[in-house]
């Protein structure tokens, strides 16, 4: 490109030199020779040469403009190919076409919901209203394609063309301000950009389809795991309940009082575990489906903890429980029932995975603008590789349990910690697990601290 520009400048210099030389020779001849025929021929030749050089310069200027335009189209096409999302591709296409046509443009996706608005790009300095014309879009989609160029359906507002890939209809491109672009070159440039965008959209849609298929397959796998986990984990307590109840019904008169009490206690514990599991499952489902309204209010953390302790497993009495209160009032804007459920899950988790007689410590404090609640135990702890897995649905860690068996053979219905993470995240908080030196682990969550509003009394 730089070489062509330099050549053009050289042509200009030559034209000036030839013209000046011809005029100079003509003047000399006029002064000394005075041959008017020669003078006329020289003048005509100079004018003709200058005309040819000017015409050649115009051709070079046109060639330069054409090459520049081709390079801009190539760069635009490359940018469209580099964009990954459909939204980015559409915006890039509309910006390029608006720049070429110097008009407002709009894009109607083929699967645009009824009543939805098109993607709009305004030309520089324009803020005109672009009407939504669904009838024009439908009419453009019904027009045939001739010589690979889709026909335009024209309205007083603009021209509408359907954009197609090799396999499907992608949408409709609308160029506003009335008639089609009058320049054939302009229209060809627009369709070049549109065709490149169509290929990019086809690739993007195919990639999105593959990703969606992978997500669907993963969801199906998770759903299968859910059904397997439910059937396995609910069968165990139900079998225990039905078995113990059968013994009580058939052998009640021959059982000693302590045996009868043990069977009733086991039934009660299994029923509580089932109730807690169903509560966790229902709460998680509502959170994931956004069907639960988080009605939050200003609550004292001590009051929430006190309520939660009324609902933890009765096996807490088999451990040494320590409650460490903060020296100040800890106010948090929260859904008290859900935060209490988190505390219940964390304490019950510590009860399950530590041996009787171990220490479970529940503590609260304030650090900067955060209220921190910790549940610590001195059990066997969790390996580093498993620390993140414990927050996954049905995730378990290879840590010993109160009954001396691995977590995989104990009740592994791991919804409690996953639900706890969902609840804390919904409250703009964080939750994590870390080692408790010298043994055990600490589950800690933090929530934004609040100052008491004037209208709140405690």
BARO-338065 format. One record per residue: residue in one letter; x, y, z of N, C-alpha, C in turn. Coordinates in steps of 0.2 Angstrom, whole numbers, plus 5000, padded with zeros to 4 digits. Example, Ala and Ser with C-alpha at 12.3 -4.5 7.8 and 13.67 -1.06 7.14 Angstrom:
BEGIN
a506649725039506249785039506649845039s506449895035506849955036506450005039
***
This chain:
BEGIN
x500449945000500050005000500450065000x501050065004501450125004501750134998x501950084994502350084988501850124983x501250104983500750124978500650204979x500650224986500550294987501150334985x501750304986502350344983502350344976x502150294972502050294965501550354963x501050354966500550414965500850474965x501250494971501650554971502050564966x502450514964502950514958502550534952x501950504950501550524944501350604944x501250624950501050694951501650744949x502250724952502850764950502950764943x502950704940503050694932502550734929x501950734930501450774927501650854927x501850874933502050944934502650964930x503150914930503750924926503650934918x503250884916503050884909502650944907x502150954911501751014909502251084909x502651084914503051144914503551154909x503851094907504351094901503951104895x503351074894503051094887502851164887x502651194892502451264892503151314891x503651294894504251324893504551324886x504451264883504651254876504251304872x503651304873503151344869503251414870x503451434875503651504876504251524872x504751484873505451494869505251494862x504951454860504751444852504351514850x503951534855503551594853503951654853x504451654857504951714857505451714852x505751664850506251654845506151624839x505751574838505651544832504951564829x504551574833503851604831503551564826x503551494827503251444823502551424827x502051454825501351454828501151384828x501251344823501051274822501351234827x502051244828502351204833502151224840x502051284841501751304848501051274849x500651274844499951244845500051174847x500451134843500551064845500851054851x501351094854501551084860501051094866x500651144865500151164870499651104870x499451084864498951024864499250964867x499850954866500150894869500250894876x500350954879500450964886499750954889x499250984886498550984889498350904889x498450874883498250804883498650754888x499350774889499650734894499450744901x499350814902499050824909498450794910x497950794905497350754906497450684907x497850654903497950584904498250564911x498750614913499050594920498450604926x498050654925497550674930497050614930x496850584924496450524924496750464927x497450454925497750404929497850404936x497850474938497850484946497250464949x496650484945495950464948495950384948x496150354943496150284943496550254949x497150284950497550254956497150274963x496850334963496450344969495950294970x495550284965495050234965495250164967x495850144965496150084966496350074974x496650134976496850134983496250134987x495650174986495050164990494750094990x494750064984494549994984494949944988x495649954987496049914992495949924999x495849985001495750005008495049975010x494549985006493949955008493949875009x494349845004494349775004494749755011x495249795013495649775019495149785025x494749835025494249845030493749795031x493549765025493049715025493449645028x494049635026494449585028494549585036x494649645038494749655045494149635049x493549665046492949655050492749585050x492849545044492749475044493149435049x493749455050494249425054493949435062x493749495063493449515070492849475071x492449465066491849425067492049355069x492549325065492749255066492949245073x493349295076493649295082493149295088x492549325087492049335092491749265093x491649255100491349185102490549185103x490349235106489649235108489149265102x488549235102488149265097487949345098x487949365104487849435105488449475103x489049455103489649495101489649495093x489449435090489449435083488949475080x488349475083487749525080487949595081x488249615087488449685088488949705083x489449665082489949675077489749685070x489249645068488949645061488549705061x488149725065487749785065488149845065x488749855069489149905069489449915062x489749865059490049865052489549885047x488949855047488449875041488249945042x488149965048487950035050488450085047x489050065048489650115046489650115038x489550055035489550055027488950095024x488350085027487750115024487550185027x487950195033487750265036487050265038x486750215041486050215042485950175049x485450175052485250135058485050065055x485250015059485149945057484849905063x484549855061484249815067484249735065x484249695070484349625069483749595073x483349545069482849505072483049435072x483249405078483449335078482849295076x482949235073482449195070481949175076x482249155082481849135087481749185092x481649245090481549305095480849295098x480749295105480149285108479649335106x479049315105478449355103478449415108x478449475105478449535109479149565111x479649525109480349545110480549605106x481049635108481349695104481949665100x482049695094482649675090483349705093x483849685091484549715092484549775088x484749835090484749895086485449925087x485649955081486349995081486150055077x486250115081486150185077486750205074x486650235068487250275065487450325069x488050355068488350405072487850465071x487750495077487250555077486550545076x486350485076485650465075485350435082x484750455083484450425089483650415087x483550405080482950395078482550335081x481950335082481550275084481550225078x481750165080481650105075481050065077x480550065073479950025074480049955074x479649915078479649845078479149825073x479349795068478849775062478849695061x478549655066478549585065478249565058x477749595056477449575049477949585044x478449635044478949635039479449585039x479549565046480049515047479849445044x479149435045478849365043478849375035x478749425032478749435025479449425022x479949445025480649445023480849365023x480549335028480749265029480449215024x479849245021479549205016479749215009x480249265008480449275001480949224999x481049214993481549164990482249194990x482749154989483349174988483549164981x483849214978483949214971484749234970x485149194967485849204965486149214972x486049174977486349184984486149244987x485749294984485649354987484949354989x484749364996484049364998483649424996x483049414993482649474991482549514997x482449584996482249625002481449635002x481249645008480549665009480549735011x480249785007480349855009479749885012x479749925017479249955020479450035020x479050075022479250145023479850155028x479850115032480450115038481050095035x481050045031481750015029481649945025x482249915023482249855019482449795024x482049745023482149685027482449625023x482949595025483249535022483349475027x483149415025483249355029483949335028x484249315034484949295034484949225035x485249185031485249105031485949085032x486049025035486648985035486548925030x487048885030486948825026486348775028x486248785035485748735037485148765040x485148825042484548855045484448925044x483948955045483749025045483949055052x484349115051484649145057484249205060x484049245055483649295057483549345051x483349405053483149455048483549525049x483949545044484349605045483949665042x483849715045483449775043483849835043x483849865037484249925035483749985035x483750035039483250075040483250135035x482850185036482850245032482550235025x482050195024481750185018482050135013x482250155007482450105002483050075003x483250024999483849984999484450034997x485050024999485650054997485650054989x485750114986485650124979486350094976x486850094979487550074976487550004977x487749974971487849904970488449874975x488949914974489549904978489449904986x488949954988488849964995488449904997x487949884993487549824995487949754995x488449754990488849694990489249694996x489549744999489949755005489549735011x488849755011488449745017488349665017x488149635011488049565011488649525012x489249545011489849515012489949505020x489849565023489849565031489249515033x488649525031488149485033488249405032x488549385027488749315025489249295030x489749335031490349315036490049305043x489549355045489249355052488749285052x488449265046488049205046488449145048x489049145045489549085046489749085053x489949145056490149155063489549135068x488949155066488349135070488249065070x488349035064488248955063488748925068x489348945068489848915072489648925079x489448985081489348995088488748955090x488148955086487648915088487748845089x488248815084488448745085488748735091x489248775093489648775099489148775105x488648825105488148825111487748765111x487548735106487148675106487548615109x488248615107488648565110488748575118x488848635120488848645127488248635130x487648655127487048635130486848565131x487148525126487048455126487448425132x488048455132488548425138488148445145x487848505145487548525152486948475153x486548465148485948415148486248345150x486748325147487048255149487248255156x487548315158487848315165487248315170x486648355168486148365173485748295173x485748255168485448195168485848145172x486448155172486948115176486748125184x486748195185486648215192485948195194x485448195190484748175192484748095193x485148065189485147985191485547975197x486048015199486448005205485948025211x485548085209485048105215484548045216x484348015211483847965212484147905216x484747885214485147835217485247845224x485447915226485647935232485047935237x484447955234483847955238483647885240x483647845234483447775236483847735241x484547755240484947715245484947745252x484947815252485047845259484347845263x483747845259483147845263482947775264x483247725261483047655262483247635269x483847655271484247635277483847655283x483647725284483247735290482547705290x482247705284481547675283481547605285x482047565283482147495285482247495292x482647535295482747535302482047545306x481747595304481047615307480547565307x480447535301479947475300480147415304x480847405304481047345307480947355315x481147405318481047415325480347425327x479947455322479247455324478947385324x479147345319478947275319479147235325x479747245328479947215334479447235340x479347295340478947325345478247295345x477947285339477247265338477247185340x477747145338477647075339477947055345x478447085348478747065354478747115360x478247155360478247215365478247185372x477847125373477647105380478347065382x478747045378479347005380479947055381x479947115378480547155378480647185385x481247195387481447235393481347305392x481247345397481147415397481647455393x482347435395482847465391482847455384x482747385382482647375375482147405371x481547415374481047455371481247525371x481547555375481747625375482247635369x482747585369483247595363482947585357x482447545356482047535349481647605348x481347625353480947695352481447745350x482047755353482447805352482747805345x482947735343483147735336482647755331x482047735332481447755328481447835328x481447865333481447935334482047975330x482647945331483247975328483147965320x482947905318482947905311482347945308x481847955311481247995309481548075309x481948095314482248165314482648175308x483048115307483548125301483148125294x482648085294482248095288481948165287x481648185292481348255292481848305290x482448305293482948355291483248345284x483248285282483448275275482948305270x482348285271481748315267481748385267x481848415273481848495273482448525269x483048485270483648515266483448505258x483148455256483048435249482548485246x481948505250481448545248481748615248x482148635253482448705253482948715247x483348665245483848675240483448675233x482948635232482548645226482248705225x481948735230481648805230482148855228x482748855231483348905230483548895223x483648835220483848825214483348845208x482748845210482248855205481948935206x482348965211482149035212481449045214x481148995217480448995219480349015227x480949025230480949045237481049115238x480649155241480749225242481149235248x481749265248482149275254481949335257x481449325262481249375266481649395272x482049445271482649455276482449515280x482649505287482549565291483149565296x483249615300483749625304483749585310x484149535311484149485317484849485321x484749475327485349455331485549385330x486249375329486449315328486349265334x486449295340486349255346485649225346x485149265344484449235344484349185339x484749185333484649135328484949075331x485549075334485949015336485548985342x485249025346484848995351484248955349x483948975343483348945340483648875337x484248885333484548825330484648765335x484948785341485148735345484548695348x483948715347483348685349483148625344x483548625338483348575333483948535331x484448535334485048495332484948425335x485348375332485248305334485348305342x484948255345484948245352485648215354x485948185349486648155350487148205352x486948275351487448325354487648315361x487148285365487348265372487848215373x488048185368488548135368489248165367x489248235366489848265365489948325370x490548355370490648415374490548475370x489948505371489748565367489948625370x490348675367490548735369490248795365x489948845368489648895365490048955367x490448995362490849055363490449115360x490149155365489749215362490249265361x490049315357490449375356490249425361x490749465362490649515368490149575365x489949575359489549635356488949605353x488449645352487849625348488049615341x487849565338488049545331487349555327x487249605323486649615319486849595312x486349555309486449535302485749545299x485749565293485049565289485049495285x484549455287484549385285483849355285x483849295282483249255283483349215289x483149225295483349185301483249115300x482649095297482549015297483048985293x483349015287483848985283484548985286x484649035290485349035293485348995299x484748985302484748935308484848865305x484548855299484648785295485348775294x485748825292486448815291486848795297x486648825303486948815309486748745311x486148725310485948655312486348605308x486448615301486748565297487548565299x487848615300488548615302488648575309x488248585314488248555320488148485319x487548465316487448395314488048355311x488348395306488848365302489448345307x489548395312490148385317489948325321x489248315323489048265327489148195324x489048195317489048125313489748105313x490248155311490948135309491448145315x491248145321491648145327491448095332x491948065335491748015340491448045346x490948005350490648025356491248045361x491048105364491548125369492048185366x492048195360492448245357492048315358x492448365357492248435358492048465352x491448495352491148535347491048605349x491348655346491348725348491048765343x490548805345490148855341490348925343x490648965339490849025341490649085336x490549145338490449205334490849255336x490949295331491349365332491249405326x491549465327491449515321492149535319x492349535313492949555310492749605305x493049665306492849725301492149725300x491949715294491149725292490849655291x491149605294490849535294490749505300x490149475301489949425306490149355305x490649325309490849265307490649215312x490349155310490149105314490549035312x490849005317491248945316490948885320x491048825317490848765321491548725320x491848715326492448675326492348605329x492748555327492748495331493448465331x493648425335494248395336494248315334x493848305328493848235325494448225321x494348175316494848155312495048205306x494648255305494748305300494648285293x494748325288494648315281495248325277x495448275273496048285268495948345264x496548385262496448445258496148435251x496248375248495948355242495248355242x494948345248494148335249493848395251x494248445253493948505256493348545252x493548545245493048575241492448525239x492548465239492048415237491448415242x491648425249491148425254490548465253x490648525249490148565247489748555241x489948495238489548475232488948435234x488448435230487848395231488048315232x487948285237488048215238488848205239x489148255240489948255241490048225248x490548185248490748155254491548155255x491748155261492548155262492748095265x493348075264493548015267493848025274x493348035279493448045286493047995290x493347975296493047925300492347955303x491947915304491247935307491247915314x490647935318490547915325490547845326x490347805320490247735321490847695319x491447735317492047705315492047675308x491647695304491647675297491747735292x491947725286492047775281491447815280x491447875277490947915275490547885270x490847845265490547815260490047765262x490147735267489747675270489247705275x489347765277488847795281488347835277x487847865280487347905276487647955272x487647955266488047995262487648045258x487048055261486548105258486748175259x487348195255487648255256487348315254x486748335256486448395254486548455259x486648435265486748485271487248535269x487848515268488348565266488248605260x488048565255487848605248487348655249x486848635253486248685254486548745258x486948725263487248785267487648835263x488048805258488348855254487848895249x487348865247486848905243486548955247x486348945253486048995258486549045259x487149035261487649085263487749125256x487849095251487949135244487349185243x486749155244486149205243486149255248x486449255253486549315258487149355257x487449345251488149385250488649365255x488649305257489249285262489649235259x490149205263490549155261490549095266x490749035264490848985268491448935266x491748915271492348875269492448825275x492948775274493148725279493948735279x494248725285494948725286495148675291x495748665292495948625297495948655304x495748615309495748635316496448605320x496948645321497548615323497448605331x497648545333498048485330497648435326x496948435327496548385324495848415323x495548385318494848405317494748455311x494248485311494148535305493648595308x493648645304493248705306492848725300x492148725301491748755296491548825298x491748875293491648945295491248985290x490749015292490349065287490349135289x490349175284490349255286489749285282x489449335286488949375283489049445284x488849495280488949565281488649585287x488949625291488749645297488349715296x487849725300487349785299487349825305x487249895304487149935310486349935311x486149935317485449935319485150005317x484649995312484250055310483850085316x483650145316483350175321482650145323x482350115318481650085319481650015322x482249985323482349915326482449925333x482049885337482149885344482349815346x482849805351483049735354482849735361
***
